[in-house]
Each structure stands twice: as C-alpha cells, then as structure tokens.
Amino acid sequence: MITNGTDLPCYTKAQLALRNGQDKPAIWVAYRGLIYDVSMSRLWKNGMHYEHWAGQDLTEELTDAPHSSSVFQRFEVVGKLL
C-alpha cells in the first residue's frame, strides 16, 4: 500500500516488538521508518520469515534478501517508527 506517511500513528521500537506474532495477534515489521502489517502473509506465520523475526526493523536485513523492497507494497502501512 502506497502512503505519503501523513496522519499515521507513531510507534516505538518497544511497541513494534510486541507485534511479533507471539505477544499479540498482529504481526508487524518496519522498513525505512514505516511499519507494515504482515499478519495476513503465509510467509510470516507465527512471526517468523526464514531467519527473520517480526516485530523488528528490517531495513538493514533487506540487503541480504532474495527480493527487493517492492515486496512491502503488498502490505498495509499501519504506522511510523520513532
């Protein structure tokens, strides 16, 4: 989902960490300051995608991924990372 980032709620890293698929039903990840809801993705079932855990900022880890950042366009932006 494309967004200009206005009017989005802001979340801390600690709040993002709670959306890891274990502590709360929501499964969120952050990339370049935006937080994406990946709860509906079968690839993030139980909060894990290969060796990556949900509830984290994946900006640095994307360089090792076999896909580009365009994958985030499939998911809803739910907030901004403080």
C-alpha positions as CSV (number, residue, x, y, z in Angstrom):
1,M,0.0,0.0,0.0
2,I,1.5,3.3,-1.0
3,T,1.3,6.1,1.5
4,N,2.8,9.5,2.0
5,G,3.2,8.9,5.7
6,T,0.9,11.6,6.9
7,D,-1.6,11.0,9.7
8,L,0.0,7.7,10.7
9,P,0.4,6.8,14.3
10,C,3.9,6.6,15.6
11,Y,5.3,3.6,17.5
12,T,8.5,3.0,19.4
13,K,10.8,0.0,18.8
14,A,9.4,-1.5,22.0
15,Q,5.8,-1.2,20.8
16,L,6.8,-2.7,17.4
17,A,8.5,-5.6,19.2
18,L,5.1,-6.6,20.8
19,R,3.7,-7.2,17.3
20,N,5.9,-10.2,16.8
21,G,3.3,-12.8,16.3
22,Q,3.8,-14.2,19.8
23,D,2.7,-11.5,22.2
24,K,-0.2,-10.0,20.2
25,P,-2.0,-11.4,17.2
26,A,-0.7,-8.6,15.0
27,I,2.4,-9.3,13.0
28,W,4.3,-6.1,12.0
29,V,7.7,-5.3,10.6
30,A,9.3,-1.9,9.9
31,Y,11.2,-0.8,6.8
32,R,12.7,2.6,6.2
33,G,10.7,4.2,9.0
34,L,7.3,2.8,8.1
35,I,5.6,-0.1,9.8
36,Y,3.8,-2.7,7.8
37,D,1.2,-5.2,8.9
38,V,2.2,-8.6,7.5
39,S,-0.3,-10.6,9.6
40,M,-2.1,-12.0,6.5
41,S,1.0,-13.3,4.8
42,R,1.5,-17.0,5.0
43,L,5.3,-16.3,4.8
44,W,5.1,-14.6,8.2
45,K,3.2,-17.3,10.0
46,N,3.9,-17.3,13.7
47,G,6.0,-14.1,13.3
48,M,9.0,-15.7,11.5
49,H,10.1,-15.4,7.9
50,Y,13.1,-17.6,7.2
51,E,15.7,-16.4,9.8
52,H,13.9,-13.0,10.3
53,W,11.6,-12.3,13.2
54,A,8.6,-9.9,13.1
55,G,8.4,-7.0,15.5
56,Q,11.7,-5.6,14.2
57,D,13.1,-3.0,11.8
58,L,14.2,-5.0,8.7
59,T,15.8,-2.1,6.9
60,E,19.4,-3.4,7.3
61,E,18.4,-7.0,6.8
62,L,16.8,-6.4,3.4
63,T,20.2,-6.2,1.7
64,D,20.5,-10.0,2.2
65,A,17.0,-10.8,1.0
66,P,16.4,-12.5,-2.4
67,H,13.7,-9.9,-3.2
68,S,13.6,-6.1,-3.5
69,S,11.9,-3.6,-1.2
70,S,8.9,-3.6,-3.6
71,V,7.6,-6.6,-1.6
72,F,6.4,-4.1,1.0
73,Q,3.9,-2.6,-1.5
74,R,1.7,-5.7,-0.8
75,F,1.2,-4.8,2.8
76,E,-0.8,-2.1,4.7
77,V,1.2,0.7,6.3
78,V,0.0,0.9,9.9
79,G,2.4,3.5,11.4
80,K,5.7,5.2,11.6
81,L,8.7,4.0,13.6
82,L,10.1,6.5,16.0
